[in-house]
C-alpha cells in the first residue's frame, strides 16, 4: 500500500520510470492497433473486402465477373465478405489486446487514446506535486 508520508526520492524516480515505460508500451500498442486490417471474401473469391480493427470497411474489390451474379446473390455475397473482414479485424484486435494484458472489451481506439491521455495527464500532475513536495524538503 502506498504511504505518502514515507515516500523517498528514489521511490519517485522508480515510479516515474515505470510509468514512462508503461506509457511507451501503450503508445506502441496504439500504433499496432491502427495497423490492424481484417480481410474477407465472397462469391468464390470474386469479392474481397478489407476492414480496419474497428470494423470500418476501407476497401472493396470486385472482380468484373461478379457482375454476372443476380443482384440479391451479389448483395448477400458482399455482406458475407464484409462480415468476414470485420470479424477478422476484430479477432486480430482482440488477440493483440489480450496479449498485452488489456481487456478486449475496449469500445474503440479513440476511447482508448482518450483514456491514455487522461491517465498521462493525471500522472504528470501527481509527479509535479510530489516533486514540489520533495524539493521543499
C-alpha positions in Angstrom: 0.0 0.0 0.0 1.2 3.5 -0.9 2.2 5.6 2.1 2.7 9.3 1.0 4.3 10.2 4.3 7.1 7.6 3.8 8.0 8.4 0.2 11.6 8.8 -0.8 13.1 10.5 -3.9 14.2 7.0 -5.2 10.5 5.9 -5.0 9.5 8.9 -7.1 12.2 8.1 -9.7 11.3 4.4 -9.9 7.6 5.3 -10.1 8.2 7.8 -12.8 10.5 5.5 -14.8 7.9 2.6 -14.6 5.1 4.9 -15.6 7.1 6.2 -18.6 7.8 2.7 -19.7 4.1 1.8 -19.5 3.1 4.9 -21.5 5.6 4.0 -24.2 4.3 0.4 -24.2 0.7 1.6 -24.6 1.6 4.1 -27.3 3.2 1.2 -29.2 0.1 -0.9 -28.8 -2.0 2.0 -30.1 0.2 2.2 -33.2 -0.2 -1.5 -33.7 -3.9 -1.3 -33.4 -4.1 1.3 -36.1 -2.2 -1.0 -38.4 -4.7 -3.9 -38.0 -6.7 -4.9 -41.0 -9.1 -7.8 -41.5 -9.9 -9.4 -44.8 -12.9 -11.3 -46.1 -14.0 -12.8 -49.3 -17.2 -13.7 -51.0 -18.5 -15.2 -54.3 -15.7 -17.7 -54.5 -13.1 -15.0 -54.2 -14.5 -12.6 -56.7 -15.3 -10.2 -53.8 -12.6 -9.0 -51.5 -13.1 -6.7 -48.5 -10.7 -5.0 -46.1 -11.8 -3.6 -42.8 -9.7 -1.9 -40.0 -9.6 -3.2 -36.5 -12.6 -1.1 -35.5 -14.7 -2.8 -38.2 -14.8 0.1 -40.7 -14.7 -1.1 -44.3 -11.7 0.5 -46.0 -11.7 -1.2 -49.4 -13.9 -3.4 -51.6 -12.5 -5.1 -54.6 -14.9 -6.7 -57.2 -13.8 -8.9 -59.9 -15.7 -7.9 -63.1 -17.2 -11.4 -63.4 -19.1 -10.8 -60.1 -21.4 -8.5 -62.1 -22.9 -11.6 -63.7 -24.5 -12.6 -60.4 -28.1 -11.9 -59.6 -28.4 -8.7 -57.6 -29.7 -10.5 -54.5 -26.9 -13.0 -54.6 -24.3 -10.2 -55.2 -25.7 -8.3 -52.2 -25.6 -11.5 -50.0 -22.0 -12.3 -51.0 -20.9 -8.7 -50.4 -22.4 -8.8 -46.9 -20.7 -12.1 -46.3 -17.3 -10.7 -47.3 -17.9 -7.5 -45.2 -18.9 -9.6 -42.1 -15.8 -11.8 -42.6 -13.5 -8.8 -42.9 -14.9 -7.2 -39.8 -14.7 -10.5 -37.8 -11.1 -11.0 -38.9 -10.1 -7.4 -37.8 -11.9 -7.8 -34.5 -10.2 -11.1 -33.9 -6.7 -9.6 -34.6 -7.5 -6.7 -32.3 -8.7 -9.0 -29.5 -5.5 -11.1 -29.9 -3.3 -8.0 -29.7 -5.1 -6.5 -26.7 -5.3 -9.8 -24.7 -1.6 -10.5 -25.5 -0.8 -7.0 -24.0 -2.9 -7.7 -20.9 -5.6 -5.2 -22.0 -9.3 -6.1 -21.9 -10.6 -6.7 -25.4 -13.9 -5.0 -24.4 -12.3 -1.6 -25.1 -15.0 0.0 -27.2 -12.8 1.8 -29.8 -9.4 3.2 -30.5 -10.5 6.8 -29.8 -11.7 5.9 -26.4 -8.5 4.1 -25.6 -6.5 7.1 -26.7 -8.6 9.4 -24.6 -8.1 7.1 -21.5 -4.4 7.1 -22.1 -4.3 10.9 -22.4 -6.3 11.4 -19.2 -4.1 8.9 -17.3 -0.9 10.5 -18.5 -2.2 14.0 -17.5 -3.2 12.8 -14.1 0.2 11.1 -13.7 2.1 14.2 -14.8 0.1 16.4 -12.3 0.8 13.8 -9.5 4.5 13.8 -10.3 4.7 17.6 -10.3 3.1 17.7 -6.9 5.3 15.1 -5.4 8.4 16.6 -6.9 7.5 20.0 -5.4 6.9 18.4 -2.0 10.3 16.6 -2.1 12.0 19.8 -3.2 10.6 21.6 -0.1 12.2 19.0 2.0 
